[in-house]
Amino acid sequence: MSDPLHLVDATMFWSPTGGGVRRYLQTKHAWLARDALWRHSIAVPRVAGRRDVAAATAPLPSVPLPWSGGYRLPLRRSAIARVLVDLAPDIIEAGDPYRVAWGALDASRALGVPALAYCHSNIVALARLAAPRRFAAAAARAAERYARHVYRGFDLVLAPSRSMASALQEWGIARVACQPLGVDTAVFHPRARDRSWRERHGWSERTRVLVYAGRFAAEKHLDVLAAAVERLGDPYVLVAIGAGPAAPPTSARVIVLPFLTSAAELATALASADAFVHAGDQETFGLSALEAMACGTPAVLRACAGLAELADGGSGALAVPSASPGAFAEAVAALFAGDRGEQSRAARRRAEASDWNVVFPNLVGHYRRLVCARRGDAVAEARDAAVTRAPEQEAMRQEAMRR
């Protein structure tokens, strides 16, 4: 039997307070551990003196990134490349477009192995948001030139949503594929609901608990959610779970809870709330929204980018076309006026279609095709075709769809 293919993921998007990229990598690490055809390593910054999760198998040299909520910035391109070369991968996935991406490209060339990038963030939109208003257009143009420059070096660029894939193509990047993220529908499940979670916080069944979970960052517009719940008044409360530099203003109706390291604890919070809310307009996917929907918790989401795609018709989610607090308040009220049982069932159905057991086989297919194309290995291509048609894989997909 041939040696397993070695995939190395590298990214700066890894912090003590988690995030969607970290959860994606940890979940993929566990999933690939069950596949004898693959070996997986993760190269990320590691905080000195802090024992990180076992999945993080190779530390990248880095410096703290101020006001980022715990992220660290790898700066030395050559040092990043050395770490990746020493891991001797068969394929490299870069999870950010900054110095890690350049180090991944250098390692790819040194080893003669393929490299792909996963576009977890829209750097053009973020540049426009971060720049002063009069410089926003120029900042966006510069970011687009940079994105085109870095991403053109990769064998493939994956995008988690159709909107992000379209944006990459508009920037002039040709080798793009839409590869959505997924959700663990066994952990994130309606049965995770726990009445005692509400009781511990003093919320009765009458209280309408709106929950947001994720990074506290400017582009998440948590201030909009806070203002919306103040407009709604009794019996609504907003619970923001996470960490970051842009926490919402707290009040009797706006409660901030710390980041939850345990997926099971997060599932309990999401399943025990009455609705999930997200006002972000820069989301390339919206993993926490999908996790809430897997818990049977309907959502009110900004009708932008990846969130808009999660709120497609019949999904148990409402899309809000405006970023105003008034628009969000109206949408939340409309959600609670609807058929709550059907909303919950629709949200769960939408999430089941994106179970990781449905998503990961397609992702692994991208990896195999790139390795085969680089090697020109007909035997490997035949093995790839056999594996992707394996009956046990189809059985897993059908089981995920039935749950």
C-alpha positions in Angstrom: 0.0 0.0 0.0 1.3 3.5 -0.9 2.1 6.1 1.7 -0.7 8.4 2.6 -0.7 11.8 1.0 0.4 14.6 3.3 -1.7 17.8 3.4 -0.4 20.8 5.2 -2.7 23.7 6.1 -1.0 27.0 7.0 -2.6 30.2 8.1 -2.3 33.1 10.5 -6.1 32.9 11.3 -5.6 31.1 14.6 -6.1 32.7 17.9 -6.8 31.7 21.5 -10.4 32.9 21.0 -11.1 30.6 18.1 -12.9 31.6 14.9 -14.3 29.9 11.9 -11.0 29.1 10.2 -9.7 27.4 13.3 -12.9 25.3 13.6 -12.7 24.4 9.9 -9.1 23.2 10.3 -9.7 21.3 13.6 -12.7 19.5 12.1 -10.8 18.6 8.9 -8.0 17.3 11.0 -10.3 15.0 12.9 -12.1 13.9 9.7 -8.9 13.1 7.8 -7.5 11.1 10.8 -10.1 8.5 9.9 -8.9 8.3 6.3 -5.8 6.0 5.8 -5.1 7.7 2.4 -4.3 11.1 4.1 -2.0 12.6 6.7 -2.7 16.1 7.9 -0.6 18.8 9.6 -1.5 22.4 10.6 1.1 25.2 10.6 -0.1 28.2 12.6 1.2 30.8 15.0 1.5 29.6 18.5 1.5 31.8 21.6 4.7 31.4 23.6 4.2 29.4 26.8 0.7 28.4 25.9 -0.2 24.8 25.1 -2.4 24.9 22.0 -4.6 22.1 20.7 -3.0 19.0 19.4 -4.1 19.6 15.9 -1.7 22.5 15.6 1.4 20.5 14.8 3.9 23.0 13.5 4.3 26.5 15.0 5.0 29.4 12.6 7.3 32.2 13.9 5.2 35.3 14.5 4.6 38.5 16.5 1.5 39.7 18.3 -1.0 41.6 16.2 -2.2 44.5 18.3 -6.0 45.0 18.8 -6.8 41.8 17.0 -8.3 39.7 19.7 -5.2 37.4 20.1 -4.1 36.9 16.5 -0.4 36.8 15.7 1.3 37.9 12.5 4.0 35.7 10.8 6.3 38.1 9.1 9.4 36.3 7.8 8.5 34.7 4.5 11.7 32.5 4.4 11.1 31.2 8.0 7.5 30.3 7.1 8.7 28.5 3.9 11.3 26.5 6.0 8.7 25.3 8.4 6.5 24.1 5.5 9.4 22.5 3.6 10.5 20.6 6.7 7.0 19.1 7.0 7.5 17.5 3.5 3.9 17.8 2.3 2.4 16.5 -0.9 0.1 19.5 -1.1 -0.2 22.8 0.8 -3.3 24.9 1.6 -2.8 28.5 2.5 -5.6 29.9 4.6 -4.7 33.6 4.4 -3.4 35.9 1.6 -0.6 37.5 3.6 3.0 36.4 4.4 1.8 32.8 5.0 0.6 32.7 1.4 3.9 33.8 0.1 5.8 31.3 2.3 3.4 28.6 1.0 4.2 29.5 -2.6 7.9 29.4 -1.9 7.7 26.0 -0.2 5.5 24.7 -3.1 8.1 25.7 -5.6 11.0 24.3 -3.5 9.3 20.9 -3.1 7.6 20.7 -6.5 4.2 20.2 -5.0 0.9 21.9 -5.6 -0.4 24.8 -3.5 -3.9 26.0 -3.2 -5.4 28.9 -1.3 -8.7 29.1 0.6 -10.1 32.6 0.5 -11.6 32.9 4.0 -11.8 36.7 3.9 -12.6 39.4 1.3 -9.6 41.6 1.6 -10.9 44.1 -0.9 -14.1 44.7 1.1 -12.1 44.8 4.3 -9.7 47.4 2.9 -12.6 49.6 1.8 -14.1 49.3 5.3 -10.9 50.1 7.2 -9.8 53.1 5.1 -11.0 56.6 5.8 -14.0 57.4 3.5 -12.2 59.6 1.0 -9.5 56.9 0.6 -11.8 53.9 0.5 -11.9 53.5 -3.2 -8.2 53.7 -3.6 -7.6 51.2 -0.8 -10.0 48.8 -2.4 -8.2 49.1 -5.8 -4.8 48.5 -4.1 -6.2 45.5 -2.2 -7.6 44.1 -5.5 -4.2 44.4 -7.2 -2.5 42.7 -4.3 -5.1 39.8 -4.2 -4.6 39.3 -8.0 -0.8 39.3 -7.5 -0.8 36.7 -4.7 -3.6 34.4 -5.8 -2.4 34.0 -9.4 0.6 32.0 -8.0 -1.6 29.2 -6.7 -2.8 26.1 -8.6 -6.3 26.7 -7.4 -8.2 29.2 -5.2 -11.2 27.9 -3.2 -14.0 30.2 -2.2 -16.6 29.3 0.4 -19.5 31.0 -1.4 -20.6 31.8 -4.9 -20.3 35.5 -4.2 -16.7 35.2 -3.1 -15.9 33.0 -6.2 -17.4 35.7 -8.4 -15.4 38.4 -6.7 -12.2 36.5 -7.2 -12.9 36.0 -10.9 -13.8 39.7 -11.3 -10.3 40.5 -9.8 -8.8 38.6 -12.7 -8.0 35.2 -11.0 -8.8 32.4 -13.3 -8.4 29.2 -11.3 -11.2 29.5 -8.9 -13.7 26.9 -7.5 -16.6 27.3 -5.0 -16.1 25.1 -2.0 -18.5 25.8 0.8 -17.7 25.1 4.4 -19.8 22.6 6.4 -21.2 21.8 9.9 -21.1 18.9 12.3 -24.8 18.2 12.4 -24.3 15.6 15.2 -22.8 18.1 17.6 -24.9 21.1 16.4 -28.3 19.6 16.8 -31.7 20.6 18.3 -31.2 18.1 21.1 -28.4 20.4 22.4 -31.1 22.7 23.8 -30.9 23.0 27.6 -33.5 24.9 29.6 -31.0 25.3 32.4 -28.8 27.4 30.1 -31.5 30.0 30.0 -32.3 29.7 33.7 -28.7 30.2 34.7 -28.8 33.6 33.0 -32.2 34.5 34.4 -34.2 34.2 31.2 -37.6 32.6 31.2 -39.3 30.8 28.4 -41.1 34.1 27.7 -37.8 35.9 27.0 -36.9 36.1 23.4 -33.2 35.4 23.3 -31.3 36.5 20.2 -27.8 35.1 19.9 -24.7 36.1 18.0 -21.5 34.0 18.1 -18.2 34.9 16.6 -15.4 37.5 16.5 -16.2 41.0 17.8 -15.0 43.0 14.8 -16.1 46.2 13.1 -17.3 44.4 10.0 -19.7 42.3 12.1 -21.7 45.5 13.0 -22.6 44.3 16.5 -23.7 47.9 17.2 -26.5 47.5 14.7 -27.7 44.3 16.6 -27.5 46.1 19.9 -29.5 49.1 18.7 -32.1 46.7 17.1 -32.7 44.9 20.3 -33.1 48.2 22.2 -35.7 49.2 19.7 -37.5 45.8 20.1 -37.6 46.2 23.9 -39.2 43.7 26.2 -39.0 40.7 26.1 -36.0 40.6 23.7 -32.4 40.3 24.8 -29.2 40.0 22.7 -26.5 37.6 23.8 -23.1 38.1 22.0 -20.7 35.2 22.5 -17.1 35.7 21.5 -14.2 38.0 21.8 -12.4 40.7 19.8 -11.7 44.4 19.6 -15.3 45.6 18.7 -17.6 44.2 21.4 -21.2 45.6 21.3 -22.2 48.2 23.9 -23.7 46.3 26.9 -26.9 47.1 28.7 -29.8 45.4 30.4 -30.8 44.0 27.0 -27.3 43.4 25.6 -25.2 40.7 27.3 -21.7 39.7 26.3 -20.5 36.2 27.2 -16.9 34.9 26.7 -15.8 32.8 23.8 -16.6 29.1 24.2 -13.8 26.7 23.4 -16.1 23.7 23.4 -18.2 23.0 20.4 -20.7 21.2 22.6 -21.1 24.2 24.9 -21.5 26.5 21.8 -24.2 24.1 20.5 -26.0 24.3 23.8 -26.1 28.1 23.6 -27.2 28.2 20.0 -29.9 25.6 20.4 -31.2 27.2 23.6 -31.6 30.6 22.0 -34.7 31.6 20.1 -33.0 33.1 17.0 -29.5 33.7 15.6 -28.7 37.2 14.3 -25.8 38.5 12.2 -25.4 41.9 10.7 -22.0 41.4 9.0 -21.7 42.5 5.4 -18.2 41.0 4.7 -18.9 37.3 5.5 -17.5 35.0 2.9 -19.6 32.2 4.3 -21.1 32.5 7.8 -20.1 29.3 9.7 -21.7 30.3 13.0 -25.0 31.0 11.3 -25.0 27.5 9.7 -24.2 26.0 13.1 -27.1 27.8 14.7 -29.4 26.5 11.9 -28.1 23.0 12.5 -29.4 23.4 16.0 -32.8 24.2 14.6 -32.5 27.9 15.5 -33.8 30.2 12.8 -31.7 33.1 11.7 -32.0 36.8 10.7 -29.0 37.6 8.5 -27.7 40.5 6.5 -28.5 40.0 2.9 -24.8 40.3 1.8 -22.2 38.0 0.5 -22.1 34.5 2.1 -24.8 35.2 4.6 -27.3 36.0 1.8 -26.7 32.5 0.3 -27.4 30.9 3.6 -30.7 32.8 3.7 -31.9 31.5 0.3 -35.6 30.8 0.2 -36.9 28.0 2.5 -33.8 27.9 4.6 -35.3 29.0 8.0 -33.5 32.3 7.7 -34.6 35.8 6.9 -32.4 38.1 4.9 -32.3 41.8 5.8 -31.5 44.1 2.9 -30.5 47.1 5.0 -27.9 47.5 7.7 -30.1 49.8 9.8 -31.2 48.8 13.3 -34.8 49.5 12.3 -34.6 47.0 9.4 -33.1 44.3 11.7 -35.8 45.0 14.4 -38.6 44.6 11.8 -37.1 41.4 10.5 -36.7 39.9 14.0 -40.3 40.7 14.8 -41.4 39.2 11.5 -39.5 36.0 12.3 -41.3 35.6 15.6 -44.6 36.2 13.9 -44.1 33.2 11.6 -44.4 29.4 12.1 -41.7 28.7 14.6 -41.8 25.0 14.1 -41.5 25.1 10.4 -38.7 27.7 10.6 -36.8 25.4 12.9 -37.3 22.4 10.6 -36.3 24.4 7.5 -33.1 25.6 9.2 -32.2 22.1 10.2 -32.8 20.8 6.6 -30.6 23.5 5.2 -27.7 22.6 7.6 -28.0 18.9 6.9 -27.3 19.5 3.3 -24.0 21.0 4.4 -22.8 18.3 6.8 -19.1 17.9 6.9 -19.5 14.3 5.6 -21.1 15.8 2.5 -18.6 18.7 2.1 -15.2 17.1 2.9 -15.2 14.4 0.1 -15.6 17.2 -2.5 -12.8 19.2 -0.9 -10.5 16.1 -0.8 -11.3 15.6 -4.5 -9.8 19.0 -5.2 -6.6 18.0 -3.4 -6.3 14.7 -5.2 -6.8 16.2 -8.6 -4.1 18.8 -7.9 -1.6 16.2 -6.7 -2.4 14.0 -9.7 -2.0 16.8 -12.2 1.3 17.8 -10.7 2.6 14.3 -10.7 1.1 13.2 -14.0 0.4 9.9 -12.1 -2.0 7.7 -13.9 -2.1 5.2 -11.1 -3.0 7.9 -8.6 -5.7 9.2 -10.9 -7.2 5.7 -11.1 -7.1 5.5 -7.3 -8.8 8.9 -7.1 -11.6 7.8 -9.3 -12.1 4.6 -7.3 -12.1 6.4 -4.0 -14.5 9.1 -5.0 -16.9 6.4 -6.2 -16.5 4.3 -3.1 -19.8 3.0 -1.8 -19.0 3.7 1.8 -18.5 7.4 1.0 -21.9 7.5 -0.7 -23.4 5.8 2.3 -22.0 8.5 4.5 -23.5 11.2 2.3 -26.9 9.6 2.4 -26.7 9.1 6.1 -25.8 12.7 6.6 -28.8 13.8 4.5 -31.1 11.6 6.5 -30.1 12.9 9.9 
